[in-house]
């Protein structure tokens, strides 16, 4: 699995420190530890084979390794001791990238499940540019680095220490890096929930992968009262928001945003015809109207003006009406709510009845 003597040759000119050809010998003998294998899962449920080390190096070996690398890279900061228990892939993809709590050694081939998924799907991370990167990967030198900020990264140097360093202050190649970010919101995801907010409503980002990605929600004219940071939020209309206002519910994660346009206050419209004809041989024409959308808990009050030669029967957000005479009529629906912060709403429709 690993050689007993490690030779690292540095042939690069670094941004923060210039090193000519130098060699760092990792102390010998550091015998390969016994290990067993296990299986963990990526945040999207893809299996990853890991190595669980059965023993640890001695304190002497640990100190010698850490001192050797610290001397070779004086501008890098030691953040964790040398250890067999985990490597750069186990740290970057599992512990930091996926909020893992244990130490695992993960080779590059099984670690690729984090960015390759399965048959082109189930990605946990997707390739991005350096500015949005969370993890950098050097495939040629088999090294993963977790981005802290700018050009500062933290990475585990093989069986050596965990180091905080400039991307150029590292024994692994800093050229031809691939950059990855969490697969925040897939293109197939969408926000489900009511199209009209009259009081409180729940909005959910559907088709979201099962990993623990924080979702940041926002909406104008309303207040998020629970669920911020999760895939589902409850939103309450503000008292100062006028009826029939428009707003956008937005969900953001890892550089991706989904939006849903909503109306605050109802009824948004009265559905039904604007012109009617009394059939030949009949003395009336009958039709129905509805206040859209229907919201449970609302009181719908209907009226028709003028009311002469008209017969109508309201039922919630529905109105059945018969017109017995030609002319122009106005159908109106007023909506009130006794709970929450909803304001009364009103909508009208002009109807022309002809013979």
C-alpha positions in Angstrom: 0.0 0.0 0.0 2.8 2.4 0.9 6.6 2.3 0.5 8.8 2.2 3.6 11.0 5.1 2.5 9.4 8.2 1.1 11.4 10.5 -1.2 9.8 13.8 -2.1 11.7 15.9 -4.7 10.8 19.5 -5.1 11.6 21.0 -8.5 9.2 24.0 -8.5 9.6 27.7 -7.9 7.1 28.7 -5.3 5.2 32.0 -4.9 6.0 32.5 -1.2 9.4 30.7 -1.0 11.9 29.6 -3.6 13.3 26.1 -3.2 16.0 24.7 -5.4 16.2 21.0 -5.8 15.7 19.6 -2.3 15.1 16.2 -0.9 13.2 15.3 2.2 13.7 11.8 3.5 10.9 10.4 5.6 12.5 8.4 8.4 13.1 4.7 7.9 11.9 2.3 9.0 8.3 3.4 9.3 6.6 0.1 8.6 3.3 -0.1 6.9 0.5 -0.5 9.4 -2.0 -3.3 9.4 -5.4 -2.2 8.3 -8.9 -3.4 7.6 -11.3 -2.1 5.0 -14.7 -0.6 5.5 -17.4 1.2 3.6 -18.7 4.7 4.0 -21.0 6.7 1.8 -20.7 10.0 0.0 -23.4 12.6 0.9 -25.4 11.4 -2.1 -25.3 7.7 -1.0 -22.4 6.3 -3.2 -20.3 3.6 -1.4 -16.6 4.4 -0.8 -14.1 1.8 0.3 -11.9 3.1 3.2 -8.9 1.8 5.1 -9.0 1.6 8.8 -5.6 1.5 10.3 -4.9 -1.0 13.0 -1.9 0.6 14.5 -0.1 4.0 14.8 3.5 5.1 14.3 5.6 5.7 17.4 5.9 9.1 19.0 9.5 9.3 17.7 8.5 8.6 14.1 5.6 11.1 14.4 7.9 13.9 15.6 10.6 13.1 13.1 8.1 13.2 10.2 6.5 16.4 11.4 9.9 18.1 12.0 11.3 17.1 8.6 8.4 18.5 6.7 8.2 21.6 8.9 11.8 22.3 8.2 11.4 21.9 4.4 8.3 24.1 4.4 8.9 26.8 7.0 5.9 28.9 5.9 3.4 26.1 6.4 1.7 25.7 9.7 1.3 22.4 11.4 -2.4 21.9 12.4 -2.3 18.2 13.2 0.3 15.5 14.0 1.6 12.9 11.6 -0.6 9.8 11.6 -1.4 6.7 9.6 -5.2 7.1 10.4 -6.2 9.4 7.6 -4.8 11.0 4.4 -5.5 14.0 2.2 -8.6 12.4 0.5 -10.0 11.3 3.8 -9.6 14.8 5.2 -10.7 16.9 2.2 -13.6 14.9 0.9 -14.9 13.1 3.9 -14.0 15.1 7.1 -14.3 18.7 5.7 -16.3 18.3 2.5 -18.9 16.0 4.0 -18.8 16.8 7.7 -17.3 13.4 8.6 -16.4 12.7 12.2 -13.9 9.8 11.9 -10.5 9.2 10.5 -10.2 7.1 7.3 -7.5 6.6 4.8 -9.1 6.8 1.3 -7.2 6.1 -1.9 -7.7 8.2 -4.9 -9.7 5.7 -6.9 -12.5 5.1 -4.4 -12.3 8.8 -3.4 -13.3 9.7 -7.0 -16.9 8.7 -6.0 -17.2 12.1 -4.5 -16.7 13.9 -7.8 -17.6 11.3 -10.4 -20.8 9.9 -8.8 -22.2 6.7 -10.3 -22.7 6.4 -14.0 -22.7 10.2 -14.3 -25.1 10.9 -11.5 -25.2 11.1 -7.7 -22.6 13.8 -7.6 -21.6 15.2 -4.2 -19.2 17.7 -5.8 -19.0 19.3 -9.2 -16.2 20.9 -11.0 -16.0 24.7 -10.8 -13.5 27.5 -11.1 -10.9 28.4 -8.5 -12.9 31.4 -7.1 -15.8 29.1 -6.0 -13.7 26.1 -5.1 -14.0 24.2 -1.8 -11.6 21.5 -2.7 -8.6 21.4 -5.1 -7.4 18.1 -6.6 -4.1 17.2 -8.2 -4.7 13.9 -9.9 -1.1 13.6 -11.2 0.3 13.8 -7.6 -2.6 12.1 -5.9 -3.4 15.0 -3.5 -6.5 16.7 -2.3 -6.6 20.1 -0.6 -9.4 21.8 1.3 -9.7 25.6 0.6 -9.7 28.0 3.6 -9.6 31.3 1.7 -7.8 32.7 -1.3 -4.6 30.7 -2.0 -4.6 29.3 1.6 -5.4 25.6 1.9 -5.3 22.9 4.5 -4.2 19.4 3.6 -2.9 16.2 5.0 0.6 15.4 3.7 0.5 11.6 3.2 1.2 9.9 6.5 2.8 13.2 7.6 1.1 16.1 9.4 -2.0 18.2 8.6 -0.7 21.5 7.3 -2.2 24.9 6.7 -0.3 26.4 3.7 -0.2 28.5 0.7 -1.2 26.4 -2.3 2.4 26.8 -3.6 4.0 25.9 -0.3 3.3 22.2 -0.6 5.3 19.0 -1.6 2.6 18.2 -4.2 2.2 19.8 -7.6 0.2 23.0 -7.6 -0.2 23.1 -11.4 -3.0 21.5 -13.4 -5.4 21.4 -10.4 -9.1 20.6 -10.7 -11.4 22.6 -8.5 -14.7 21.4 -7.0 -17.6 22.8 -5.0 -20.6 21.1 -3.4 -23.3 20.1 -5.8 -25.7 22.6 -4.2 -29.0 22.6 -6.2 -29.4 20.3 -9.2 -31.0 21.7 -12.3 -34.0 19.4 -11.8 -34.8 20.8 -8.4 -37.6 23.3 -7.9 -39.5 25.1 -5.2 -42.9 23.7 -4.4 -45.5 25.5 -2.3 -48.6 27.8 -2.7 -48.7 30.3 -5.5 -50.5 32.8 -3.2 -49.4 33.6 0.4 -52.3 34.8 2.5 -51.1 33.9 5.9 -48.5 31.2 6.3 -47.1 28.9 3.7 -44.5 26.1 3.5 -42.1 26.1 0.6 -39.8 23.1 -0.1 -36.9 22.6 -2.4 -37.7 19.3 -4.0 -35.4 16.8 -5.7 -32.5 17.9 -3.5 -29.8 15.4 -2.9 -29.7 13.9 0.6 -26.5 15.4 1.7 -26.3 18.1 4.4 -26.1 21.2 2.3 -27.4 24.4 4.0 -30.1 26.2 2.0 -30.4 30.0 2.4 -33.9 31.2 1.8 -35.2 34.7 1.1 -38.5 36.4 0.3 -39.8 39.9 0.0 -42.9 41.0 1.8 -42.9 38.0 4.2 -40.9 36.7 7.1 -39.3 33.2 7.4 -40.4 31.9 10.7 -38.9 28.4 10.7 -36.7 26.2 8.6 -33.9 28.6 7.5 -30.9 26.5 6.5 -32.9 23.4 5.6 -34.7 22.2 2.5 -38.1 23.5 3.7 -39.3 26.8 5.3 -42.5 28.2 6.7 -43.1 31.8 5.6 -45.6 34.3 7.1 -47.0 37.4 5.4 -45.9 40.8 6.8 -48.5 43.1 8.2 -47.3 45.9 6.1 -47.4 44.1 2.8 -50.3 45.4 0.6 -52.8 42.8 -0.7 -52.1 41.4 -4.2 -48.4 42.2 -4.0 -45.9 40.0 -5.9 -42.8 38.5 -4.4 -40.1 35.9 -5.2 -39.2 33.0 -2.9 -35.5 32.1 -3.4 -33.4 29.2 -2.3 -29.6 29.5 -2.5 -26.8 26.9 -2.0 -23.2 26.6 -3.1 -23.6 29.2 -5.9 -26.9 27.9 -7.2 -30.3 29.6 -6.9 -33.9 28.5 -7.5 -36.8 31.0 -7.5 -40.6 30.9 -7.3 -42.9 33.8 -8.1 -45.8 34.2 -5.7 -48.7 36.6 -5.0 -49.2 37.9 -1.5 -52.9 38.3 -0.6 -55.9 37.0 -2.5 -58.0 36.7 -4.5 -55.5 37.2 -7.2 -58.2 36.8 -9.9 -61.8 35.8 -10.6 -61.9 33.0 -13.1 -64.9 32.9 -15.5 -66.2 34.4 -18.7 -66.3 38.1 -19.5 -69.1 37.9 -22.0 -72.3 35.7 -22.1 -75.2 35.2 -24.6 -78.7 34.3 -23.6 -79.6 31.4 -26.0 -82.5 31.8 -28.4 -85.7 30.5 -26.8 -84.3 30.9 -23.2 -84.9 33.8 -20.8 -81.6 33.4 -18.9 -77.9 32.3 -19.2 -76.2 30.5 -16.3 -72.4 30.3 -15.5 -70.0 30.0 -12.6 -67.1 32.0 -11.3 -64.3 31.2 -8.9 -61.8 33.2 -6.8 -58.4 31.8 -7.6 -56.6 30.4 -5.8 -58.7 28.9 -3.1 -57.2 29.2 0.5 -58.6 27.2 3.4 -59.7 29.4 6.3 -60.8 32.4 4.1 -64.2 33.9 4.1 -65.4 34.7 0.5 -68.2 37.3 0.1 -69.7 37.5 -3.4 -71.8 40.2 -4.9 -73.3 41.0 -8.4 -74.1 44.6 -9.4 -76.7 45.5 -10.5 -78.5 42.8 -8.6 -81.8 43.1 -10.5 -82.7 40.2 -12.8 -79.9 38.2 -11.4 -80.0 35.0 -9.3 -76.8 33.7 -7.7 -75.6 31.2 -5.2 -72.2 31.5 -3.5 -70.3 28.5 -2.1 -66.9 29.3 -0.7 -64.7 30.5 -3.5 -67.3 29.5 -6.1 -70.3 31.5 -7.4 -73.1 30.1 -9.6 -75.1 32.9 -11.2 -78.0 33.2 -13.7 -78.5 36.4 -15.7 -82.1 37.0 -16.8 -81.5 40.2 -18.7 -79.0 41.7 -21.1 -76.6 44.4 -19.8 -73.3 45.0 -18.1 -72.7 43.5 -14.6 -69.8 43.5 -12.1 -69.0 40.4 -10.2 -67.0 41.0 -7.0 -65.4 38.8 -4.4 -64.1 40.1 -1.1 -61.9 37.8 1.0 -61.1 38.2 4.7 -59.2 36.0 7.1 -59.4 35.9 10.9 -56.0 34.4 11.5 -52.4 35.3 11.0 -51.3 38.5 9.3 -53.5 38.4 6.2 -55.1 41.5 4.9 -58.5 41.6 3.2 -58.5 41.0 -0.6 -60.9 42.1 -3.3 -61.2 41.3 -7.0 -63.8 42.2 -9.6 -64.8 41.1 -13.1 -67.0 43.0 -15.6 -69.5 40.7 -17.4 -71.4 41.6 -20.6 -74.6 39.7 -21.2 -76.2 39.9 -24.7 -79.2 38.3 -26.5 
